[in-house]
């Protein structure tokens, strides 16, 4: 039977399984996420920063302080054929297999891409590499940080405006990102003892939902779940995905994709029940 993410109106044992902090492109610390989760009455949250687990220790400590559960995770940049396909990985042990090495390459390539985009943009806008990275860790820099620098410089009102203009694919300032192949990544996550879940498969920014044939191939490679409850999923695409997910035995999850001030998505806006988290922990190499 297909299990689903619970609506945000129920305050009983809800978990937000997709959040981002300052360790990638979020604007808040793991501690602030834990504090807000406790204030909202959430049972817990997963920290899923892009291609890094650097925030796990801070999130664990803050979760204990604020009395909420913590599920370790990350969001991995992948691509299947033409489509950008982000993968949530819960509880992988980066000491196992090739995943750590491949993630390091993704991060290295992201920094090179960001540097080149800043170089191109700085010819027409008064920003610099130093204004983009600020006091942060350059190894996690990406397009959101470039957008923030342009907002601070007064060229745009918010991140979304920059993404729809200078940073959109097809812009003269845009450089395509390096990404791992989705099928390979699913297998590497499993090899590392992690639990792979397909993120926002029906996001409105895409021209169509994840392809049925692709979803089937992901399931055959070891995909465990699919994020069907997400603020950016298009409602009209969900019934078909829900039916196929049930046929494939995929677990449906719910999460907000919280980025602090970096997105309109609110913490706890979409959630998963405790039974989903318990199932993940039963499989994960790093359950907490």
C-alpha positions, -999 to 999 in steps of 0.1 A, spaced: 0 0 0 12 35 -9 20 56 22 17 94 19 31 125 35 6 140 60 -9 174 56 5 203 76 -28 206 96 -21 175 116 3 182 145 7 146 155 42 132 149 49 152 118 84 154 102 97 178 76 121 157 55 136 183 32 154 214 46 184 234 37 207 255 59 237 278 55 258 247 49 244 249 13 219 274 -1 197 280 29 198 312 49 194 298 84 216 276 107 207 241 115 201 253 151 176 278 138 158 251 119 156 229 150 143 257 171 116 266 145 106 230 141 101 227 179 81 259 179 58 245 151 52 213 170 70 192 145 83 158 158 115 163 139 132 172 106 158 160 81 187 183 71 193 177 34 218 203 22 230 201 -13 258 176 -18 271 179 17 267 164 52 287 191 69 257 204 89 248 171 105 267 176 137 253 210 143 218 197 135 221 168 159 232 190 188 205 216 181 178 189 178 188 175 212 187 210 227 153 217 214 137 183 219 131 173 183 142 143 163 169 146 136 172 125 105 205 130 86 203 134 48 215 154 18 201 163 -16 223 151 -45 226 169 -78 218 143 -105 206 142 -141 188 115 -161 191 122 -198 180 158 -203 162 163 -170 177 176 -138 167 151 -112 175 158 -75 178 128 -52 173 129 -14 196 105 4 188 97 40 214 82 64 242 72 40 276 63 54 301 82 33 328 58 44 312 32 22 316 29 -15 321 57 -41 295 82 -30 318 105 -11 343 107 -39 316 115 -65 300 141 -42 333 158 -38 336 161 -76 301 176 -78 311 202 -52 344 210 -70 326 215 -103 300 237 -87 326 261 -74 343 263 -108 309 269 -124 301 297 -99 334 314 -104 329 315 -142 294 328 -139 305 355 -115 332 365 -139 307 368 -167 281 387 -146 307 411 -132 314 425 -166 279 441 -165 270 442 -128 291 454 -99 296 421 -80 327 401 -72 336 366 -60 342 380 -25 308 396 -24 293 362 -34 310 340 -9 310 366 20 320 349 52 307 315 40 324 283 29 333 287 -8 330 249 -13 292 251 -10 287 282 -33 261 281 -61 236 301 -80 216 311 -49 247 328 -35 252 347 -67 215 357 -67 219 370 -31 249 391 -40 229 407 -68 200 414 -44 223 430 -19 238 451 -46 204 464 -54 199 450 -89 170 427 -81 143 426 -53 147 389 -44 163 356 -54 134 345 -76 138 376 -98 174 368 -104 167 332 -112 141 341 -138 165 366 -155 203 364 -152 205 329 -138 180 311 -160 191 285 -185 196 302 -218 209 334 -202 243 346 -216 255 343 -180 243 308 -174 266 278 -174 253 243 -172 259 223 -140 278 191 -136 256 164 -123 258 127 -115 237 102 -135 206 94 -115 206 57 -119 243 55 -108 236 77 -78 207 56 -66 229 26 -66 257 45 -49 234 57 -21 222 21 -16 258 9 -15 265 35 12 236 22 32 214 53 24 177 55 15 171 73 -18 140 93 -24 132 113 -56 128 150 -48 99 172 -61 91 150 -92 63 173 -103 78 207 -98 61 234 -117 93 248 -130 96 216 -152 78 212 -185 64 179 -173 66 155 -144 92 127 -141 88 103 -171 70 70 -162 97 50 -179 124 69 -160 106 64 -127 104 27 -134 141 25 -141 148 44 -109 127 19 -89 145 -10 -105 179 6 -95 168 8 -59 148 40 -54 129 38 -21 105 67 -21 91 97 -40 84 132 -26 47 136 -37 38 162 -11 59 193 -19 49 230 -22 62 232 -58 46 200 -71 18 207 -96 -14 192 -82 -27 180 -116 4 158 -121 2 140 -87 -26 115 -93 -7 97 -122 25 97 -102 8 84 -71 -7 56 -91 26 46 -106 44 49 -73 19 25 -58 25 0 -86 62 3 -81 61 0 -43 76 34 -37 69 52 -4 54 86 -8 69 113 14 61 149 22 85 178 29 87 216 25 121 221 8 127 249 33 155 274 25 148 301 51 145 334 34 158 319 2 124 305 -9 88 311 -1 85 275 11 77 274 49 90 248 73 64 222 80 43 232 50 43 196 38 53 167 61 57 130 65 43 108 93 64 90 119 59 57 102 78 69 72 107 81 93 108 48 112 109 29 79 138 50 67 157 46 100 153 8 98 172 8 65 197 37 70 233 31 79 232 64 99 197 65 114 202 96 136 
